[in-house]
Amino acid sequence: MPTQKIYSDYDSFAWFYNRYWGEEFSRPALVIFNMLLFPHLAAGCRVLDLCCGTGQLAAGLCERGYRVTGLDGSAAMLEIARENAPAAEFVRADARSFRVPGRYQAVVSAFDSLNHLMAIEELVQVFRNVHRALDQNGIFLFDLNMEDESELFGQTLDMVTDDHVCLVRGTYDAETKLKRYEVTMFRFLTGVWQRSDVTLRQRYYDEADVLGALAEAGFQRVTTYDARREFGMTLSDGRMFYLARKG
């Protein structure tokens, strides 16, 4: 039987993500979760953090008393996540093929993690896996980056410190709805500057396609929330939150 490929493109990027992005997103995400998700969850219930990254969100969920499992394909991300959220359990698996024992009252997936799926068929498969992991009245809350006018312009990000440099160049193809980030990193480790390069890709999906994929996976009750308009979240003008209920 062939080995299932696990998405691990973030391995060399984990230290940068942890330092600059994990906390930056988890804080406003938890505020939104407090409005949309937490009022519907019982104390101490099981929550699956799908594509958990470096664990800042999992840590926030644990602090609120939930029993948290974090799942990610990147071993480097999970190594950091175990330090950031020691109360959580962590599993290395691919979102497209994961299986977890038992059932969860909620599954969350944050910071456009699911935009890394390159085809609508993969999105449907992830949604099916989530549907199976939820108990009968479970809730699935996730966000996706959506296309907006700002994507038509090239984006750059430069970080320069005494011991590391990170250069990010973003481009967007409106025809294919593919976002591409070329990342070059230098770190001063053990007295030597070390370079690593990674290409990160995201695909943007129309809201109607996402809703169709959810319905195909068995989710019939879905509510959408525009993050900027409804919550004042400015990390991305096109970010949309989806709250889907099973049963």
Secondary structure by P-SEA (a helix, b strand, c coil): ccccccccccccaaaaaaaccccccaaaaaaaaacccccccccbbbbbbccccccaaaaaaaaaccbbbbbbccaaaaaaaaaacccbbbbbcccccccccccccbbbbccccccccccaaaaaaaaaaaaaacccbbbbbbccccccccccbbbbbbbbcccbbbbbbbbbcccccbbbbbbbbbbbcccbbbbbbbbbbbbbbcaaaaaaaaaaacccbbbbbcccccccccccccbbbbbbbcc
